[in-house]
Structure formats: structure tokens, C-alpha cells
């Protein structure tokens, strides 16, 4: 993992004002759809058990976005109402989240430089951070994501064949 001092990029304030006024729930639905398609299959069952019904939040600080969600009955689910006190909150700028996903920045470096804020259940936060840190980021590359989604869809479609008349 690289640890570099990447130039900070911030979402323009006008865009932040617009995004900050969007309703939270539809965005959370889109966010958990991505988690379920891309991430869920790569998580260890013990991790998922510890996430069961825990209220989680991702805040993209410079975009005014919040995604409230949980793991329940085998899938990530968007929370309709904003959790008053989520069990765990991860907060960073869009750029810092991007750098984390691209492995351009180390989560500990961002945390100790106060660019990544983790609030709530410390043990849960450490478990989530370590779990994400252990995942091969290849699973997030667009080509890989598309291949995985298409493979899953192909497995669900009926096989072509002859119909007896």
C-alpha cells in the first residue's frame, strides 16, 4: 500500500450545497446496492455476523452526503430514517475515500492526520477497517465489477434449449 501525500481535492461548495439537500434514503439505497454487488461476497461470515443489525454511516464530508445502512438477513440494507446514534461512522472527503479505495493512502495515515474520522464503537470500527484493508482492491476495478455482475446474471438466466412440443 502506498503512503503518499496526495494533493487534496474538495467537492466545490455549490455542488456540496446541492448534494447536501438530497434526501438521504435514495442515496443509501444506491450505496448498499453497490456494497451488495461488489463487496458482500468478499466478506468473511464472522465479519457479517458482527455487522448484523449494526447501524453504520458513511459521511462524505465535502459533498454533504450521508449513507445510513446495516447488514441484515444476508444483505446490506439502507436505513430509511437517519440513525440518531449510529454504531459506527466513517467520515472523510470524497478525495480521501477515493485514495483509500485506490490504495494511494493508508487508512492509519489518514486517521492520524485527522482526514479520516471514525466515531462510535471502537472495536467495530477497527474490525471494519482491518477487513477492508485485507480485501484485494482488484474487486473494485470497473472491469472486474462488470465481469462479476455479468457472471452472476448469466448464472440466473435459464439455459437455452429445445422445447418439446
BAKOLFI-585843 format. One record per residue (C-alpha): residue in three letters; residue number from 1; y, z, x. Coordinates in steps of 0.1 Angstrom, whole numbers. Last residue first. Layout:
BEGIN
+------+-----+-------+-------+-------+
| rest |  nr |     Y |     Z |     X |
+------+-----+-------+-------+-------+
|  Ala | NUM |     Y |     Z |     X |
...
+------+-----+-------+-------+-------+
END
This chain:
BEGIN
+------+-----+-------+-------+-------+
| rest |  nr |     Y |     Z |     X |
+------+-----+-------+-------+-------+
|  Unk | 165 |  -300 |  -285 |  -439 |
|  Unk | 164 |  -304 |  -266 |  -407 |
|  Unk | 163 |  -272 |  -261 |  -389 |
|  Unk | 162 |  -271 |  -272 |  -353 |
|  Unk | 161 |  -255 |  -252 |  -327 |
|  Unk | 160 |  -222 |  -239 |  -314 |
|  Unk | 159 |  -222 |  -203 |  -302 |
|  Unk | 158 |  -201 |  -180 |  -324 |
|  Unk | 157 |  -169 |  -167 |  -307 |
|  Unk | 156 |  -168 |  -131 |  -295 |
|  Unk | 155 |  -179 |  -138 |  -259 |
|  Unk | 154 |  -154 |  -166 |  -256 |
|  Unk | 153 |  -127 |  -142 |  -267 |
|  Unk | 152 |  -137 |  -117 |  -239 |
|  Unk | 151 |  -137 |  -145 |  -213 |
|  Unk | 150 |  -103 |  -157 |  -225 |
|  Unk | 149 |   -89 |  -122 |  -221 |
|  Unk | 148 |  -104 |  -117 |  -187 |
|  Unk | 147 |   -93 |  -152 |  -174 |
|  Unk | 146 |   -57 |  -146 |  -187 |
|  Unk | 145 |   -55 |  -112 |  -171 |
|  Unk | 144 |   -68 |  -126 |  -138 |
|  Unk | 143 |   -42 |  -154 |  -138 |
|  Unk | 142 |   -14 |  -130 |  -147 |
|  Unk | 141 |   -22 |  -105 |  -119 |
|  Unk | 140 |   -27 |   -71 |  -134 |
|  Unk | 139 |   -64 |   -67 |  -125 |
|  Unk | 138 |   -55 |   -77 |   -89 |
|  Unk | 137 |   -38 |   -43 |   -88 |
|  Unk | 136 |   -71 |   -27 |   -77 |
|  Unk | 135 |   -71 |     7 |   -95 |
|  Unk | 134 |   -70 |    38 |   -74 |
|  Unk | 133 |   -33 |    44 |   -77 |
|  Unk | 132 |   -35 |    42 |  -115 |
|  Unk | 131 |   -61 |    70 |  -115 |
|  Unk | 130 |   -42 |    91 |   -90 |
|  Unk | 129 |   -10 |    88 |  -111 |
|  Unk | 128 |   -29 |    96 |  -143 |
|  Unk | 127 |   -47 |   126 |  -128 |
|  Unk | 126 |   -14 |   139 |  -112 |
|  Unk | 125 |     4 |   137 |  -145 |
|  Unk | 124 |   -25 |   154 |  -164 |
|  Unk | 123 |   -24 |   183 |  -139 |
|  Unk | 122 |    14 |   186 |  -141 |
|  Unk | 121 |    15 |   186 |  -179 |
|  Unk | 120 |    51 |   176 |  -187 |
|  Unk | 119 |    75 |   156 |  -167 |
|  Unk | 118 |    70 |   129 |  -140 |
|  Unk | 117 |   102 |   113 |  -127 |
|  Unk | 116 |   100 |    82 |  -104 |
|  Unk | 115 |   132 |    74 |   -85 |
|  Unk | 114 |   136 |   111 |   -75 |
|  Unk | 113 |   131 |   102 |   -38 |
|  Unk | 112 |   101 |   125 |   -38 |
|  Unk | 111 |    86 |   106 |   -68 |
|  Unk | 110 |    94 |    72 |   -55 |
|  Unk | 109 |    78 |    80 |   -21 |
|  Unk | 108 |    48 |    95 |   -39 |
|  Unk | 107 |    44 |    64 |   -61 |
|  Unk | 106 |    43 |    42 |   -30 |
|  Unk | 105 |    64 |    11 |   -33 |
|  Unk | 104 |    56 |   -26 |   -29 |
|  Unk | 103 |    23 |   -20 |   -47 |
|  Unk | 102 |    31 |   -48 |   -71 |
|  Unk | 101 |    26 |   -24 |  -101 |
|  Unk | 100 |    47 |     3 |   -83 |
|  Unk |  99 |    75 |   -22 |   -75 |
|  Unk |  98 |    76 |   -34 |  -111 |
|  Unk |  97 |    79 |     2 |  -123 |
|  Unk |  96 |   107 |     7 |   -97 |
|  Unk |  95 |   125 |   -24 |  -109 |
|  Unk |  94 |   123 |   -14 |  -146 |
|  Unk |  93 |   138 |    19 |  -137 |
|  Unk |  92 |   117 |    51 |  -137 |
|  Unk |  91 |   104 |    77 |  -162 |
|  Unk |  90 |    68 |    89 |  -167 |
|  Unk |  89 |    64 |   114 |  -194 |
|  Unk |  88 |    34 |   136 |  -202 |
|  Unk |  87 |    23 |   160 |  -230 |
|  Unk |  86 |    50 |   145 |  -252 |
|  Unk |  85 |    75 |   171 |  -266 |
|  Unk |  84 |    91 |   157 |  -298 |
|  Unk |  83 |    67 |   128 |  -299 |
|  Unk |  82 |    86 |    98 |  -314 |
|  Unk |  81 |    70 |    89 |  -346 |
|  Unk |  80 |    47 |    60 |  -350 |
|  Unk |  79 |    26 |    67 |  -319 |
|  Unk |  78 |    11 |    35 |  -305 |
|  Unk |  77 |   -27 |    37 |  -299 |
|  Unk |  76 |   -47 |    32 |  -267 |
|  Unk |  75 |   -83 |    27 |  -276 |
|  Unk |  74 |  -117 |    43 |  -278 |
|  Unk |  73 |  -112 |    67 |  -307 |
|  Unk |  72 |   -78 |    79 |  -295 |
|  Unk |  71 |   -57 |    74 |  -263 |
|  Unk |  70 |   -21 |    81 |  -270 |
|  Unk |  69 |    13 |    63 |  -272 |
|  Unk |  68 |    51 |    66 |  -270 |
|  Unk |  67 |    69 |    37 |  -253 |
|  Unk |  66 |   105 |    43 |  -245 |
|  Unk |  65 |   131 |    16 |  -236 |
|  Unk |  64 |   168 |    22 |  -227 |
|  Unk |  63 |   165 |    -6 |  -201 |
|  Unk |  62 |   178 |    15 |  -171 |
|  Unk |  61 |   155 |    44 |  -178 |
|  Unk |  60 |   122 |    26 |  -186 |
|  Unk |  59 |   106 |    55 |  -202 |
|  Unk |  58 |    68 |    57 |  -205 |
|  Unk |  57 |    55 |    84 |  -229 |
|  Unk |  56 |    22 |   101 |  -234 |
|  Unk |  55 |     8 |   122 |  -263 |
|  Unk |  54 |   -27 |   135 |  -255 |
|  Unk |  53 |   -51 |   126 |  -282 |
|  Unk |  52 |   -79 |   118 |  -257 |
|  Unk |  51 |   -65 |   114 |  -222 |
|  Unk |  50 |   -90 |   138 |  -206 |
|  Unk |  49 |  -119 |   118 |  -222 |
|  Unk |  48 |  -103 |    86 |  -210 |
|  Unk |  47 |  -103 |    99 |  -174 |
|  Unk |  46 |  -139 |   110 |  -177 |
|  Unk |  45 |  -148 |    76 |  -191 |
|  Unk |  44 |  -134 |    59 |  -160 |
|  Unk |  43 |  -105 |    34 |  -166 |
|  Unk |  42 |  -109 |    -3 |  -158 |
|  Unk |  41 |  -117 |   -14 |  -194 |
|  Unk |  40 |   -85 |     3 |  -206 |
|  Unk |  39 |   -61 |   -15 |  -183 |
|  Unk |  38 |   -57 |   -52 |  -193 |
|  Unk |  37 |   -63 |   -58 |  -229 |
|  Unk |  36 |   -59 |   -22 |  -241 |
|  Unk |  35 |   -29 |   -15 |  -220 |
|  Unk |  34 |   -13 |   -48 |  -231 |
|  Unk |  33 |   -18 |   -39 |  -268 |
|  Unk |  32 |    -5 |    -5 |  -260 |
|  Unk |  31 |    28 |   -19 |  -249 |
|  Unk |  30 |    31 |   -43 |  -278 |
|  Unk |  29 |    25 |   -14 |  -302 |
|  Unk |  28 |    50 |     8 |  -283 |
|  Unk |  27 |    76 |   -19 |  -287 |
|  Unk |  26 |    70 |   -21 |  -324 |
|  Unk |  25 |    73 |    17 |  -327 |
|  Unk |  24 |   105 |    24 |  -307 |
|  Unk |  23 |   130 |     6 |  -329 |
|  Unk |  22 |   155 |   -15 |  -309 |
|  Unk |  21 |   188 |     2 |  -302 |
|  Unk |  20 |   181 |     9 |  -265 |
|  Unk |  19 |   172 |   -28 |  -259 |
|  Unk |  18 |   207 |   -39 |  -270 |
|  Unk |  17 |   226 |   -12 |  -250 |
|  Unk |  16 |   203 |   -18 |  -220 |
|  Unk |  15 |   210 |   -56 |  -222 |
|  Unk |  14 |   248 |   -49 |  -220 |
|  Unk |  13 |   243 |   -24 |  -192 |
|  Unk |  12 |   225 |   -50 |  -170 |
|  Unk |  11 |   190 |   -39 |  -160 |
|  Unk |  10 |   191 |   -25 |  -125 |
|  Unk |   9 |   178 |   -38 |   -93 |
|  Unk |   8 |   174 |   -16 |   -63 |
|  Unk |   7 |   167 |   -33 |   -30 |
|  Unk |   6 |   132 |   -24 |   -17 |
|  Unk |   5 |   129 |     3 |     8 |
|  Unk |   4 |    93 |    -3 |    18 |
|  Unk |   3 |    61 |    16 |    15 |
|  Unk |   2 |    34 |    -9 |    13 |
|  Unk |   1 |     0 |     0 |     0 |
+------+-----+-------+-------+-------+
END
